[in-house]
Amino acid sequence: MPPQKKTLAFSSRCAGVTVPELEQSKAAVLSTLASAHSRRSYKHAIERFIDWYCSEPRLSFNKTVVTRYRIHLEDKLLAPGTINVRLAAVRRLAYEAADTGLLSFDLAAGIRRVKGARKLGMRLGNWLTVDEARSLWQLPNHAHREG
């Protein structure tokens, strides 16, 4: 029997998982987020991942592909915090896909183990507690003295 020819229609299918399936998983992720800001951030991150994922043929949605995506983000010189937020969204996407049977739980667990970008350095300065910030807020503003 001759080997089957692989075809890929980018309008409806990315290697392994279809775009409608990814969109379904994206909608499920977004529906679990209470904050409008988180929904907006995750939506953007997931859409950027789907664009990248579909930009060239991939074998499947797995740990190796997500690691390559992290490297892609690092090559774009994005801040570690930005990279880690985007990876968090992709991890949630993987778990939603696994919950609906689109992805195996083993693959989702592998994706979860993808390391985030390392944050180099440390925060400097004196950080105020909530009480200190409140008391500072209550101080009179001497810069606007009359007279």
N, C-alpha and C positions, 0 to 999 in steps of 0.2 A: 504494500500500500504506500503511495507517495506521501511525503510529509505534508502536513497542512501548512498553508501559507498564512502568516500572521498579517492581519490588517489592523489599522488604527484610524478611526475617524475622530479627529480632535473635537468636532462639534458636539459629540455625544459621549465619547469614551476616552478616558485616560487609562493607561495600562493597569489592568486589574480592577479598578473601581471606576464606575461611570460617574460623569459629572452630576447627573441627577441624584445619584446616591450620596455623593459628597455634599451636594446642596441640602439634601434631606438631613444628613448628619450635622451640617452647619446650623440649620434651623433648630435642631434639637439642642445643640450646645447653647445657642443664643437664648432659647426659651428658659434655660435653667439659671440665667444670670439676672439678679435683681436690679443691679445698677445700670442705668442708661449709658454711663461712661464705659463700663466694662463691656456691655453689648457692642457699643461702637468700636472699641478697641479690638475685641475678639473678632468681630465681623471683618474688620480691615485685615487683621492678621491672617485669618482663614482664607480670605479671598486672595491675598498675596501668595499664600502657600499653594492654593489650587492653581493659580496662574503659572507659578513656577513648575509645579508638578506636571502640568499638562503641556509645558513648553517643549518637552522632548520625551521620547519614549522611555518609560521606566518599567522595571520588571513587576514591582508591586509596591504597595504602601507598607513599608517596613522600617526597621531601625536604621538600616544602611541608607535608605533614601532620606530619612529625616536628618541623619547625621550630615549627609551631603547638603541638605538645605541649610543646616546651621553653618556649615563652611561657606556656603553661598552668601549668607547674611553677613558673616565676618569679613568676607572679601569686599562687601559693599561698605565696610568701615562703619557699620551701625554700632551704636552704643551697646554695651553688654546688657543693660536693662531692657532695651528695645528688643534685642535678640531673645532674651529670656521670656518676655511677654509673648512674643510670637511663637516660641516653642511651647509655652504653656497652652496656647490656643490649639496648636497642632496635636498636643497630647490629649486634650479634651475631645477633639475631633475624632481621634483614634478610638477613644473609649466609647463615644456615642456610636461610632460605626460598629464596634464590637457588640455593644448592647442590642443593636438591631440586626445582628447576624451578617453584616456586610464585611466584617473583618474578624479573624480569629482572635480570641482573647490572648493567645500566645504572642501574636504580632503586636497587639495593643500594649501588652506588657513590655515587649522589646522597645517599642517607641517611647514608652514612659521612662526607660532607662537611658535615653539619650541625654548626655550631659549638657547643661546650659553653658553659656559663655561665662568665663571667669571675670569677676569684677576685680580689677587691680586697684590698689590703693585703699585708703580709708577716709572716712569723713573726718574733717578737722573742725575744731571749734568747740564752743560750749553750747550744747543744745538745751533749750529751755524745757522745763516740765510744763504741764498744762497750767498748774497753779502759778508758776512764775510768769508765764505768758499773760494770764489774766491780770495779775497785779501790774505788769508793765503796761497793759492796755488801759488800766485805770489811772495811770499817772497823768498829770496835767501837761499840756504841750506848751513849753516855755518859748518855743520859736514864734508863736503867734501872740506875743504880749502886746497889749495896747499901750500906746503912749510913747 
